[in-house]
Amino acid sequence: MIEVKGLIKQYGNHRAVDNLNFTIGENLVFGFLGPNGAGKSTTMNMITGCLSPTDGEVLINGHSMFDEPDEAKKYIGYLPEIPPVYEDMTPFEYLKFVGEAKKIPKLQMKEKIESVMEETSIEEMRNRLIKNLSKGYRQRVGIAQAILGEPPIIILDEPTVGLDPGQIIEIRELIKKLRKKHTVILSSHILSEISAVCDHIMIISNGKLVAMDTAENLVGSNDKEKHLAIEIKGDREKAFSVLSDIDGLYDIKNQDSGNAVFSAKFVSENDPREQIFYRCSENFLPIISMNIKKSSLEEIFLSLVAGDTVNKENEKDSNDTADSDKKDGEN
């Protein structure tokens, strides 16, 4: 449904989006994940045609967003981070206004509006002014305008920002329902948000796409180094000595000053757990527990964006130094 090729957005010396390339298929929820300032909203705005790129191309169902914008936009429903609602209108009035802008035929208008109000559970709020609605209901109105007219692609930029836990759960359930009829792109910097509803995850850092896969595959591909937690009954120093002699086990650390509780690492291809069992048994050191700790999505995310963050800070320091040297030279 969406093809992004060589997308770049430059602001002076700052490159907000740096040569993005990806393809998104049908009827899935894609999470667009990244820290604040990573370029997520800028990318969303270019995909939806709200912002012109410096270079690159966006194809929506084969139509260029920049050469055929009217045709490409027919396939997209968009909810920006701040819902574009008119607060002095009621939800019904606002959706009618949006429907006219989307050129929905008059004979179908009421039916289409009733359908999206039911889908987003805002029927009871239909005649209240939007400014009197809670933030959660205003978000629902924003989603209703995005899906009005049944566009095959729904793009939601930070749809749960500022909502309370109950409202967040409700919006998540709504997004899960949308996948039955739409391809959904969900932008967020909240990891739990992405992992709760998304089929695939795209991670962006400093304007670059650093990973794109399912959460399971992202964790698996970055989980070649296993982390082992071991609790052994017996003398702590003796237990440490036994573990230190086991092939393939490294970075062994005692996690409790009073008990034989250890953390250690090993490479996936060289699983030492059977050897640990036999060696501890031979030395009369009963194993109370032995568990592999799998990497979380949070750890994977931090490992992927950490390098870019350091590079960005170094670049900033370098630019600051250059500016300072320039000023000193001028003085």
Disulfide bonds with the S-S distance in Angstrom:
none
